[in-house]
Amino acid sequence: MGMLATVMNALAMQNALERQKIPTRVQSAIPMASVCEPYIRRRAERHMEKGRVVIFGAGTGNPFFTTDTAAALRAAEMGCDALLKGTQVDGVYSADPRKVPDATRYERLTYHDVLATISRSWTRRRSVCRERIGCRSLYSTSTRPVPSPR
């Protein structure tokens, strides 16, 4: 379900960007030819060379890897400078604060803190970003939709 949800989110983001006249392509790790392109690294590179925004959906298309890990993998493959992650919580926690009432919110984290204390999926994403390409993981706490121009 999570992989499919990321494709829906990618299509919504594409719609919002294209309303702002920003050329955008969505690529999915799971073939969905009627709504988006399949993920092909070289095709994504060509889109980016032409000034298009490329949004990746459906994770890696494989079980046992979070969509966050897939985002880090795609960022590494594409040579991105940063990975942006939208979230519904106001920071980084030791556990999901919506499910674990006594989850700890980290006010400050170093890369080594993350490796020592954060969940495996989060660590995997950070490791791919840091060790593979030196890319930062940035977080946005905004869940507000992009307003449509009228």
Buried (B, 14 or more C-beta within 10 A) or exposed (E): EEBBEBBEBBBBBBEBBEEEEEEBBBBBBBEBEEEBBBBEEEBBBEBBEEEBBBBBBBBBBEEEBBBBBBBBBBBBBBEBEEBEBEBEBEEBBBEEBEEEEEEEEEEEBEBEEBEEBBBEBBBBBBBBBBEEBEBBBEEEEEEEEEEEEE
